Amino acid sequence: MPNTLYTAEQAAAVAASLAHKDLNIAGTVSRDVEADFNPGRGLVVPVRIPGATVAGTKDPKDTTTPLDLGSIHEQTVPVEIDVHAFSRVALSEADLSLGLTDYAAQVLAPQSAALASYSEDRVVKAMQATPLKDLAFDEANPARMFTAARAALRKNGVNGATPLLAAVGADVYGALLDGPVSTFDADGKVRGFTVQESTSLAPGEAVFYIRNAFTLVLRAPIAPDGAPFSAAVRAQTENSEFALRLIRAYNPAVAAEESLVSVLVGSRAMPLPVVDTETGTVSLVEHGGAIRVDTASA
C-alpha cells in the first residue's frame, strides 16, 4: 500500500535538516553540497579557491592616462568523493503507520545522526593529518598557547579579518575551564578563537584553523527511477547545510519495508590562498590555515 501520510521529498528534507543540525566540528568548515549527483560526471569535485585582484591607482588630476586592466586569479583544488555512507534499517509494522513527525523522531533522526557522525569523523581525520607544531602548553595558563597559535596563523598569511576557530580535546577544554579568570575573552572566545570541544580529537589535541582550511564535500546520489518512494535533497540554513538521498522500499527477502538514507562524502585540507598585494597573484600555502598541537607531548 503506498504511503499517503507524507511524500519522499518531505521525508528526505526532514532527514537532511536533522543531519546538518548534528554537525559539530564539521559544521565549522567550508562545505560543497549538492543534490541529485550523477556519478557520470566523475567522483572528483573541483573546489574553488576564492579569486583575487588588486586595486589600481591614478592621480585624480590625470585625465589622459588609460586605466590599467587587471584580471582575477582563480584556482581550484580537487577533492575526491571516496565513500558512499549509508544507514539501512528495517521498519516494523508500527513504523509504517507513523506520521512524519513521529517517523522523523523514531527512524530518520538516528539514521541522519549516523551520516552526520561519519561526516564529522571525516573532517576530524582531515584535521589530524595537519603536521604537528611545537607550541608550549601551560595548564596553569592555557590561553598562552592560543596566543602563540594566533601569531603562527598570521605568519602563515591569515589576515586579521578572518574569524579564528579552535577544536580541542577534553583535557585542553578542561584546562581552559579551570584556567585563570582572564582565560576567556569578554565575548566568550579565547584570544579571538571560537572554541569547540570535540571528543573525536585526542584529549590533549588542539587544532587552530580558519573555515576554509578544510572542506567537506557532500553529494546526494540521484534518486533511482526504480524506487518510487525516493528523493535526493539539499537542506540549507544560514549556518549549515547537508544533502542526502532517502529510499523507502519493500524487501521481499526479509518480508519487511526498509528505510535507506545515504550520502557521498569527501573531505580534505585546503591550501591557504595568500594574495600578493602588488601583483594580485595568489600563492597556495599547504596547511597554511591550520595549526595542530599535541599538548601531551608539548
Sequence and secondary structure as in RCSB ss.txt:
>XXXX:A:sequence
MPNTLYTAEQAAAVAASLAHKDLNIAGTVSRDVEADFNPGRGLVVPVRIPGATVAGTKDPKDTTTPLDLGSIHEQ
TVPVEIDVHAFSRVALSEADLSLGLTDYAAQVLAPQSAALASYSEDRVVKAMQATPLKDLAFDEANPARMFTAAR
AALRKNGVNGATPLLAAVGADVYGALLDGPVSTFDADGKVRGFTVQESTSLAPGEAVFYIRNAFTLVLRAPIAPD
GAPFSAAVRAQTENSEFALRLIRAYNPAVAAEESLVSVLVGSRAMPLPVVDTETGTVSLVEHGGAIRVDTASA
>XXXX:A:secstr
    SS HHHHHHHHHHHHHHT SGGGGSEEEEEEEE GGG SEEEEEEEEE       TT  SS       EEE
EEEEE  EEEEEEEE  HHHHT  HHHHIIIIIHHHHHHHHHHHHHHHHHHHHTS B      TTSTHHHHHHHH
HHHHHHT  TTS EEEEE HHHHHHHHTS GGGS TTS BTTEEEEE TTS TTEEEEE GGGEEEEEEEE   T
T SSEEEEEEE SS EEEEEEEEEEETTTTEEEEEEEEEEEEEE  EEEE TTT  EEEETTTTEEEEETTT 
